[in-house]
C-alpha cells in the first residue's frame, strides 16, 4: 500500500478517511479527475463525506471540497490529498457550527 516518506502516504490518507468518517458518522472518499484537454491540465481532487440523513434533517447529505493539483503547496499527490481531507474536516465543522473549536 503506502511507503514510508517524510510526509503523508496513502496509508495515512486511508486512516484519515476512516477517522473523519467515524467521527462524523459518514463515508469519506476522494475523487481524482483529469483537468483540461490533453495531458497538461493537471488533476482536480475532491474530498467528500456522505451522511445518512433522515428526511427533514438540517444536515446536508454531502459536504465536499475541491482543489487542483499540481499546486505550489504540495509536491506530491498524497500530501495534497491529505491536506484536502483536513480541509474537509474543517468544512464539516462549519456544518455543525463548531468553527470556534478550531480557532
N, CA, C and O atoms as a MOPAC input file, in Angstrom:
PM7 MOZYME 1SCF
protein

 N      0.83800 1    -1.16600 1     0.00000 1
 C      0.00000 1     0.00000 1     0.00000 1
 C      0.88700 1     1.23500 1     0.00000 1
 O      1.45400 1     1.56200 1    -1.04300 1
 N      1.03400 1     1.93300 1     1.11500 1
 C      1.81500 1     3.15800 1     1.16800 1
 C      3.28400 1     2.87800 1     1.42200 1
 O      3.67400 1     1.74800 1     1.71600 1
 N      4.08900 1     3.91600 1     1.30500 1
 C      5.50800 1     3.77600 1     1.59500 1
 C      5.90700 1     4.83200 1     2.61200 1
 O      5.27000 1     5.88100 1     2.71200 1
 N      6.95600 1     4.55400 1     3.35900 1
 C      7.41000 1     5.48100 1     4.37700 1
 C      8.07900 1     6.68900 1     3.71300 1
 O      8.99700 1     6.52900 1     2.90900 1
 N      7.62300 1     7.87800 1     4.04600 1
 C      8.17700 1     9.11700 1     3.49000 1
 C      8.23500 1    10.15700 1     4.59500 1
 O      7.85000 1     9.89300 1     5.73400 1
 N      8.70700 1    11.31100 1     4.25800 1
 C      8.73300 1    12.41300 1     5.21400 1
 C      7.34700 1    13.04000 1     5.37900 1
 O      7.09500 1    13.70200 1     6.38500 1
 N      6.46000 1    12.85000 1     4.43400 1
 C      5.10300 1    13.39500 1     4.50400 1
 C      4.09300 1    12.27500 1     4.55300 1
 O      4.46000 1    11.10600 1     4.67600 1
 N      2.81800 1    12.62200 1     4.45800 1
 C      1.77700 1    11.59300 1     4.48600 1
 C      1.85900 1    10.68700 1     3.25700 1
 O      2.22800 1    11.12400 1     2.16700 1
 N      1.50800 1     9.41600 1     3.45900 1
 C      1.42800 1     8.48100 1     2.33900 1
 C     -0.01500 1     7.97900 1     2.24000 1
 O     -0.88500 1     8.44300 1     2.97700 1
 N     -0.26400 1     7.04400 1     1.34300 1
 C     -1.63100 1     6.59200 1     1.08400 1
 C     -2.22100 1     5.82300 1     2.25700 1
 O     -3.44200 1     5.78600 1     2.40900 1
 N     -1.38900 1     5.21200 1     3.08500 1
 C     -1.88400 1     4.56800 1     4.30100 1
 C     -2.40400 1     5.61900 1     5.27700 1
 O     -3.43200 1     5.41900 1     5.92300 1
 N     -1.69200 1     6.73300 1     5.38000 1
 C     -2.14800 1     7.84100 1     6.22200 1
 C     -3.47600 1     8.40000 1     5.70900 1
 O     -4.35700 1     8.74300 1     6.49800 1
 N     -3.61100 1     8.48900 1     4.41100 1
 C     -4.84400 1     9.00500 1     3.81000 1
 C     -6.00700 1     8.07400 1     4.10800 1
 O     -7.09300 1     8.53000 1     4.46600 1
 N     -5.78800 1     6.76000 1     3.96100 1
 C     -6.84400 1     5.80100 1     4.29300 1
 C     -7.25100 1     5.93800 1     5.75800 1
 O     -8.43800 1     5.94100 1     6.08100 1
 N     -6.26600 1     6.04900 1     6.63400 1
 C     -6.55600 1     6.18200 1     8.06800 1
 C     -7.34000 1     7.45400 1     8.36400 1
 O     -8.27100 1     7.43800 1     9.17000 1
 N     -6.96500 1     8.56300 1     7.71300 1
 C     -7.66500 1     9.82000 1     7.93100 1
 C     -9.09800 1     9.75700 1     7.39000 1
 O    -10.01800 1    10.28100 1     8.01700 1
 N     -9.28900 1     9.12600 1     6.24200 1
 C    -10.64900 1     8.94700 1     5.70500 1
 C    -11.51500 1     8.18400 1     6.71100 1
 O    -12.64900 1     8.57400 1     6.98800 1
 N    -10.97200 1     7.10200 1     7.24900 1
 C    -11.72400 1     6.30100 1     8.22400 1
 C    -11.98200 1     7.08500 1     9.50800 1
 O    -13.06600 1     6.99300 1    10.08400 1
 N    -10.99500 1     7.85400 1     9.95800 1
 C    -11.14800 1     8.62600 1    11.19300 1
 C    -12.21500 1     9.70900 1    11.04800 1
 O    -13.07400 1     9.86000 1    11.91800 1
 N    -12.16000 1    10.46000 1     9.95000 1
 C    -13.15400 1    11.51700 1     9.72700 1
 C    -14.54200 1    10.90400 1     9.57700 1
 O    -15.51800 1    11.41400 1    10.12800 1
 N    -14.62400 1     9.80900 1     8.82800 1
 C    -15.90900 1     9.13200 1     8.65100 1
 C    -16.47300 1     8.62700 1     9.96800 1
 O    -17.66900 1     8.76500 1    10.22600 1
 N    -15.62400 1     8.04300 1    10.80300 1
 C    -16.07700 1     7.54800 1    12.09800 1
 C    -16.48800 1     8.67600 1    13.03300 1
 O    -17.49300 1     8.56900 1    13.73500 1
 N    -15.72400 1     9.74400 1    13.04400 1
 C    -16.01200 1    10.88200 1    13.91800 1
 C    -17.33000 1    11.55400 1    13.56500 1
 O    -18.08200 1    11.97000 1    14.44700 1
 N    -17.60600 1    11.65800 1    12.26300 1
 C    -18.78800 1    12.38800 1    11.81300 1
 C    -19.90600 1    11.48100 1    11.31300 1
 O    -20.89000 1    11.96600 1    10.75600 1
 N    -19.76800 1    10.17400 1    11.50400 1
 C    -20.79900 1     9.19900 1    11.10300 1
 C    -21.17100 1     9.32800 1     9.62900 1
 O    -22.33800 1     9.50400 1     9.27900 1
 N    -20.16200 1     9.23700 1     8.78300 1
 C    -20.38700 1     9.31000 1     7.34400 1
 C    -19.35600 1     8.49300 1     6.59300 1
 O    -18.50500 1     7.84700 1     7.20300 1
 N    -19.43000 1     8.52000 1     5.27800 1
 C    -18.48000 1     7.81300 1     4.41000 1
 C    -17.65400 1     8.85100 1     3.67000 1
 O    -18.19500 1     9.70900 1     2.97100 1
 N    -16.33200 1     8.76600 1     3.83000 1
 C    -15.41400 1     9.74900 1     3.26100 1
 C    -14.68100 1     9.13000 1     2.08300 1
 O    -14.27600 1     7.96900 1     2.13400 1
 N    -14.51300 1     9.90700 1     1.02800 1
 C    -13.77400 1     9.42300 1    -0.13100 1
 C    -13.11200 1    10.55200 1    -0.89900 1
 O    -13.42500 1    11.72900 1    -0.71700 1
 N    -12.19500 1    10.16100 1    -1.75800 1
 C    -11.50200 1    11.08600 1    -2.65000 1
 C    -11.88500 1    10.76800 1    -4.08500 1
 O    -12.06000 1     9.60500 1    -4.44700 1
 N    -12.01400 1    11.80100 1    -4.89300 1
 C    -12.25200 1    11.65400 1    -6.32400 1
 C    -11.13800 1    12.38100 1    -7.05700 1
 O    -10.84600 1    13.53800 1    -6.75700 1
 N    -10.51700 1    11.70800 1    -8.01400 1
 C     -9.42700 1    12.29300 1    -8.78900 1
 C     -9.84600 1    12.31100 1   -10.25300 1
 O    -10.11300 1    11.26700 1   -10.84600 1
 N     -9.90100 1    13.51300 1   -10.82900 1
 C    -10.33400 1    13.68000 1   -12.20900 1
 C     -9.29300 1    14.47600 1   -12.98300 1
 O     -8.67400 1    15.38300 1   -12.42600 1
 N     -9.08700 1    14.15200 1   -14.26800 1
 C     -8.18300 1    14.96600 1   -15.08300 1
 C     -8.83500 1    16.30400 1   -15.40600 1
 O    -10.05400 1    16.39400 1   -15.54800 1
 N     -8.00200 1    17.35000 1   -15.52200 1
 C     -8.46700 1    18.67700 1   -15.89300 1
 C     -7.98900 1    19.01000 1   -17.29800 1
 O     -6.97200 1    18.49300 1   -17.75900 1
 N     -8.71300 1    19.85400 1   -17.95400 1
 C     -8.27600 1    20.36200 1   -19.23800 1
 C     -8.33700 1    19.33100 1   -20.34900 1
 O     -8.91600 1    18.25400 1   -20.20900 1
 N     -7.71200 1    19.71000 1   -21.46700 1
 C     -7.68300 1    18.85900 1   -22.65300 1
 C     -6.25400 1    18.37300 1   -22.84400 1
 O     -5.31300 1    19.16200 1   -22.75600 1
 N     -6.08800 1    17.11200 1   -23.09900 1
 C     -4.74800 1    16.57300 1   -23.28700 1
 C     -4.11700 1    16.17000 1   -21.98000 1
 O     -4.81300 1    15.87600 1   -21.00900 1
 N     -2.80300 1    16.15700 1   -21.95300 1
 C     -2.10100 1    15.64400 1   -20.78100 1
 C     -1.50500 1    16.73200 1   -19.90500 1
 O     -0.73500 1    16.41300 1   -19.00000 1
 N     -1.82000 1    17.99500 1   -20.12800 1
 C     -1.16700 1    19.06500 1   -19.37500 1
 C     -2.09500 1    19.81200 1   -18.43300 1
 O     -1.70400 1    20.84300 1   -17.88500 1
 N     -3.29500 1    19.33100 1   -18.23100 1
 C     -4.25900 1    20.07700 1   -17.41400 1
 C     -4.15200 1    19.84400 1   -15.92700 1
 O     -4.79400 1    20.55400 1   -15.15300 1
 N     -3.36400 1    18.87700 1   -15.49600 1
 C     -3.29200 1    18.56500 1   -14.07300 1
 C     -4.50400 1    17.76800 1   -13.63000 1
 O     -5.21900 1    17.18900 1   -14.44900 1
 N     -4.72400 1    17.74700 1   -12.33000 1
 C     -5.80400 1    16.96300 1   -11.75100 1
 C     -6.70000 1    17.83300 1   -10.88000 1
 O     -6.26500 1    18.84400 1   -10.33000 1
 N     -7.93800 1    17.42700 1   -10.76800 1
 C     -8.88000 1    18.03000 1    -9.84500 1
 C     -9.17300 1    16.97500 1    -8.78400 1
 O     -9.63300 1    15.87900 1    -9.10300 1
 N     -8.90600 1    17.30700 1    -7.52400 1
 C     -9.08700 1    16.36700 1    -6.43100 1
 C    -10.26100 1    16.83700 1    -5.59700 1
 O    -10.32200 1    18.00000 1    -5.19900 1
 N    -11.18700 1    15.93900 1    -5.33500 1
 C    -12.33400 1    16.25100 1    -4.48600 1
 C    -12.34300 1    15.33400 1    -3.27900 1
 O    -12.10800 1    14.13200 1    -3.40700 1
 N    -12.60900 1    15.88400 1    -2.12400 1
 C    -12.80800 1    15.10600 1    -0.90100 1
 C    -14.24000 1    15.35100 1    -0.44800 1
 O    -14.68700 1    16.49500 1    -0.37100 1
 N    -14.95900 1    14.26700 1    -0.14800 1
 C    -16.37100 1    14.38100 1     0.21500 1
 C    -16.70600 1    13.44900 1     1.35800 1
 O    -16.06300 1    12.41800 1     1.55700 1
 N    -17.72300 1    13.83200 1     2.10100 1
 C    -18.32600 1    12.94400 1     3.08500 1
 C    -19.80200 1    12.85200 1     2.75100 1
 O    -20.45000 1    13.86000 1     2.46800 1
 N    -20.32700 1    11.64500 1     2.78600 1
 C    -21.75100 1    11.41400 1     2.56700 1
 C    -22.35200 1    10.96400 1     3.88700 1
 O    -21.88400 1    10.00200 1     4.49500 1
 N    -23.39000 1    11.66400 1     4.32800 1
 C    -24.07900 1    11.34900 1     5.56600 1
 C    -25.34600 1    10.56800 1     5.26800 1
 O    -25.98400 1    10.78200 1     4.23700 1
 N    -25.71000 1     9.67100 1     6.15700 1
 C    -27.02400 1     9.03600 1     6.10300 1
 C    -27.95100 1     9.92800 1     6.90900 1
 O    -27.92400 1     9.91000 1     8.13900 1
 N    -28.76700 1    10.70500 1     6.22300 1
 C    -29.63100 1    11.66800 1     6.90500 1
 C    -31.08600 1    11.24000 1     6.80900 1
 O    -31.50800 1    10.61500 1     5.83600 1
 N    -31.83200 1    11.58800 1     7.82800 1
 C    -33.26000 1    11.31600 1     7.85000 1
 C    -34.00400 1    12.44600 1     7.15600 1
 O    -33.52000 1    13.57800 1     7.13400 1
 N    -35.17000 1    12.16100 1     6.58900 1
 C    -35.96000 1    13.23400 1     5.97600 1
 C    -36.22300 1    14.35100 1     6.98100 1
 O    -36.55600 1    14.09000 1     8.13700 1
 N    -36.07300 1    15.58500 1     6.53700 1
 C    -36.29400 1    16.73700 1     7.39000 1
 C    -35.07700 1    17.14800 1     8.20500 1
 O    -35.13400 1    18.12800 1     8.94600 1
 N    -33.98000 1    16.41500 1     8.07800 1
 C    -32.76700 1    16.75400 1     8.81800 1
 C    -32.18400 1    18.05200 1     8.29100 1
 O    -32.26500 1    18.33400 1     7.09500 1
 N    -31.59000 1    18.85400 1     9.19000 1
 C    -30.94100 1    20.08600 1     8.75200 1
 C    -29.52900 1    19.81100 1     8.23000 1
 O    -28.90000 1    20.70000 1     7.65500 1
 N    -29.03300 1    18.59800 1     8.42300 1
 C    -27.70400 1    18.21500 1     7.95500 1
 C    -27.75500 1    17.93500 1     6.45400 1
 O    -28.63900 1    17.20600 1     6.00400 1
 N    -26.82700 1    18.49500 1     5.66500 1
 C    -26.82700 1    18.20100 1     4.22700 1
 C    -26.40600 1    16.75300 1     3.98900 1
 O    -25.70500 1    16.17800 1     4.82000 1
 N    -26.81500 1    16.15700 1     2.88100 1
 C    -26.42100 1    14.76500 1     2.61600 1
 C    -24.93600 1    14.61400 1     2.29200 1
 O    -24.36200 1    13.54800 1     2.51500 1
 N    -24.30500 1    15.67600 1     1.76700 1
 C    -22.87200 1    15.62600 1     1.46400 1
 C    -22.21000 1    16.97000 1     1.76900 1
 O    -22.84500 1    18.02400 1     1.74000 1
 N    -20.91500 1    16.89100 1     2.06200 1
 C    -20.06400 1    18.07000 1     2.18000 1
 C    -18.82800 1    17.75800 1     1.35800 1
 O    -18.24700 1    16.68300 1     1.50600 1
 N    -18.41500 1    18.67700 1     0.49200 1
 C    -17.27900 1    18.44300 1    -0.39900 1
 C    -16.36300 1    19.65000 1    -0.47300 1
 O    -16.78600 1    20.79100 1    -0.29000 1
 N    -15.10400 1    19.36800 1    -0.74500 1
 C    -14.12000 1    20.40800 1    -1.06600 1
 C    -13.33400 1    19.93100 1    -2.28000 1
 O    -13.08900 1    18.73400 1    -2.43400 1
 N    -12.93800 1    20.86600 1    -3.14400 1
 C    -12.22600 1    20.54000 1    -4.38000 1
 C    -11.03100 1    21.46700 1    -4.52800 1
 O    -11.13900 1    22.67300 1    -4.30400 1
 N     -9.89600 1    20.89900 1    -4.90600 1
 C     -8.67800 1    21.67400 1    -5.17900 1
 C     -7.98400 1    21.08300 1    -6.40600 1
 O     -8.19300 1    19.92300 1    -6.75900 1
 N     -7.15800 1    21.90600 1    -7.04200 1
 C     -6.41000 1    21.46900 1    -8.22100 1
 C     -4.98000 1    21.09400 1    -7.85000 1
 O     -4.37600 1    21.69100 1    -6.95900 1
 N     -4.46000 1    20.10700 1    -8.54000 1
 C     -3.07600 1    19.67700 1    -8.35200 1
 C     -2.44800 1    19.45400 1    -9.72600 1
 O     -3.13100 1    18.91200 1   -10.59400 1
 N     -1.22700 1    19.82400 1    -9.97700 1
 C     -0.22600 1    20.26700 1    -9.01700 1
 C     -0.52700 1    21.65800 1    -8.48600 1
 O     -1.20500 1    22.46900 1    -9.11600 1
 N      0.01700 1    21.89400 1    -7.28600 1
 C     -0.14600 1    23.19700 1    -6.64400 1
 C      1.18300 1    23.60100 1    -6.01300 1
 O      2.10200 1    22.78700 1    -5.91600 1
 N      1.28000 1    24.82700 1    -5.59600 1
 C      2.53900 1    25.34000 1    -5.03500 1
 C      2.78100 1    24.84500 1    -3.61300 1
 O      3.90700 1    24.92200 1    -3.12200 1
 N      1.74600 1    24.33800 1    -2.93900 1
 C      1.87400 1    23.94700 1    -1.53800 1
 C      2.28300 1    22.49600 1    -1.32100 1
 O      2.82700 1    22.16400 1    -0.26800 1
 N      2.03000 1    21.61900 1    -2.30200 1
 C      2.25700 1    20.18500 1    -2.09500 1
 C      3.01100 1    19.59100 1    -3.27700 1
 O      2.58300 1    19.69600 1    -4.42700 1
 N      4.13800 1    18.96600 1    -2.97000 1
 C      4.97900 1    18.39000 1    -4.02000 1
 C      4.40500 1    17.10000 1    -4.58500 1
 O      4.65100 1    16.77400 1    -5.74700 1
 N      3.64400 1    16.36200 1    -3.78400 1
 C      3.10400 1    15.08900 1    -4.28000 1
 C      1.59900 1    15.01200 1    -4.04400 1
 O      1.03300 1    15.75600 1    -3.24400 1
 N      0.98300 1    14.10300 1    -4.75600 1
 C     -0.46900 1    13.96000 1    -4.71500 1
 C     -0.93700 1    13.49300 1    -3.34000 1
 O     -2.00600 1    13.90100 1    -2.88700 1
 N     -0.16500 1    12.65700 1    -2.67700 1
 C     -0.55500 1    12.17900 1    -1.35100 1
 C     -0.62000 1    13.33000 1    -0.34800 1
 O     -1.58000 1    13.42400 1     0.41700 1
 N      0.37100 1    14.19300 1    -0.34100 1
 C      0.36500 1    15.34300 1     0.56600 1
 C     -0.79300 1    16.28300 1     0.28300 1
 O     -1.41500 1    16.81800 1     1.20000 1
 N     -1.07300 1    16.47600 1    -0.99600 1
 C     -2.18800 1    17.32800 1    -1.40900 1
 C     -3.51300 1    16.73200 1    -0.93400 1
 O     -4.36400 1    17.44500 1    -0.40200 1
 N     -3.68200 1    15.43500 1    -1.12400 1
 C     -4.91600 1    14.75200 1    -0.73200 1
 C     -5.11700 1    14.78200 1     0.77700 1
 O     -6.23500 1    14.97500 1     1.25500 1
 N     -4.03600 1    14.59100 1     1.52600 1
 C     -4.10800 1    14.61700 1     2.98300 1
 C     -4.55000 1    16.00200 1     3.47000 1
 O     -5.41500 1    16.11000 1     4.34000 1
 N     -3.95800 1    17.05100 1     2.91000 1
 C     -4.33600 1    18.41500 1     3.27700 1
 C     -5.79200 1    18.69500 1     2.91800 1
 O     -6.49400 1    19.39300 1     3.64900 1
 N     -6.24000 1    18.15100 1     1.79800 1
 C     -7.62200 1    18.33800 1     1.37900 1
 C     -8.58300 1    17.67400 1     2.36400 1
 O     -9.64900 1    18.21800 1     2.65400 1
 N     -8.21200 1    16.50700 1     2.87700 1
 C     -9.04800 1    15.83400 1     3.87400 1
 C     -9.12700 1    16.65100 1     5.16800 1
 O    -10.18200 1    16.70700 1     5.80000 1
 N     -8.03600 1    17.27200 1     5.55900 1
 C     -8.07300 1    18.14200 1     6.73800 1
 C     -8.99000 1    19.33700 1     6.49200 1
 O     -9.71100 1    19.76700 1     7.39200 1
 N     -8.95900 1    19.87000 1     5.27400 1
 C     -9.86000 1    20.96700 1     4.91100 1
 C    -11.31200 1    20.49900 1     4.93200 1
 O    -12.20100 1    21.24100 1     5.35100 1
 N    -11.55200 1    19.26800 1     4.48000 1
 C    -12.90800 1    18.71200 1     4.53100 1
 C    -13.39500 1    18.64600 1     5.97100 1
 O    -14.54000 1    19.00000 1     6.25300 1
 N    -12.54200 1    18.19900 1     6.88200 1
 C    -12.93100 1    18.11800 1     8.28800 1
 C    -13.32600 1    19.49500 1     8.81500 1
 O    -14.28100 1    19.61500 1     9.58200 1
 N    -12.59800 1    20.52900 1     8.41100 1
 C    -12.93300 1    21.89400 1     8.81600 1
 C    -14.28700 1    22.32200 1     8.24200 1
 O    -15.08600 1    22.94700 1     8.93800 1
 N    -14.54200 1    21.98600 1     6.97800 1
 C    -15.83500 1    22.33100 1     6.36200 1
 C    -16.98400 1    21.61200 1     7.05900 1
 O    -18.06900 1    22.17400 1     7.20800 1
 N    -16.75200 1    20.37400 1     7.48500 1
 C    -17.78100 1    19.64100 1     8.23300 1
 C    -18.05700 1    20.35100 1     9.54900 1
 O    -19.20900 1    20.44500 1     9.97300 1
 N    -17.01300 1    20.84900 1    10.19800 1
 C    -17.20700 1    21.55900 1    11.46500 1
 C    -18.07200 1    22.79600 1    11.27100 1
 O    -18.83200 1    23.16300 1    12.16800 1
 N    -17.97100 1    23.44400 1    10.11300 1
 C    -18.82700 1    24.60000 1     9.82700 1
 C    -20.29100 1    24.18100 1     9.74000 1
 O    -21.18100 1    24.91100 1    10.17500 1
 N    -20.53300 1    23.00000 1     9.17400 1
 C    -21.90500 1    22.49700 1     9.07600 1
 C    -22.48500 1    22.32000 1    10.47300 1
 O    -23.65000 1    22.63700 1    10.71500 1
 N    -21.67800 1    21.82100 1    11.37500 1
 C    -22.11800 1    21.64800 1    12.75700 1
 C    -22.03400 1    22.93500 1    13.57100 1
 O    -22.38800 1    22.95300 1    14.75000 1
 N    -21.56400 1    24.01300 1    12.94100 1
 C    -21.39500 1    25.32200 1    13.57800 1
 C    -20.42000 1    25.24800 1    14.75000 1
 O    -20.65500 1    25.82100 1    15.81400 1
 N    -19.31000 1    24.52100 1    14.52500 1
 C    -18.28300 1    24.36100 1    15.55200 1
 C    -17.00400 1    25.09300 1    15.17500 1
 O    -15.92200 1    24.68100 1    15.59300 1
 N    -17.09700 1    26.15900 1    14.40400 1
 C    -15.89100 1    26.85100 1    13.95400 1
 C    -15.00400 1    27.29100 1    15.10700 1
 O    -13.78200 1    27.30500 1    14.95900 1
 N    -15.57300 1    27.64800 1    16.24700 1
 C    -14.78100 1    28.14200 1    17.36500 1
 C    -13.85400 1    27.07800 1    17.92200 1
 O    -12.85800 1    27.42000 1    18.56100 1
 N    -14.13900 1    25.81000 1    17.70800 1
 C    -13.26900 1    24.74800 1    18.20300 1
 C    -11.91200 1    24.77900 1    17.52700 1
 O    -10.93000 1    24.30400 1    18.09700 1
 N    -11.83500 1    25.33500 1    16.30700 1
 C    -10.59800 1    25.29400 1    15.53300 1
 C     -9.79400 1    26.58100 1    15.64700 1
 O     -8.68600 1    26.65100 1    15.11500 1
 N    -10.30500 1    27.58600 1    16.31300 1
 C     -9.59400 1    28.87400 1    16.41100 1
 C     -8.60700 1    28.87300 1    17.54100 1
 O     -7.92500 1    29.87200 1    17.76600 1

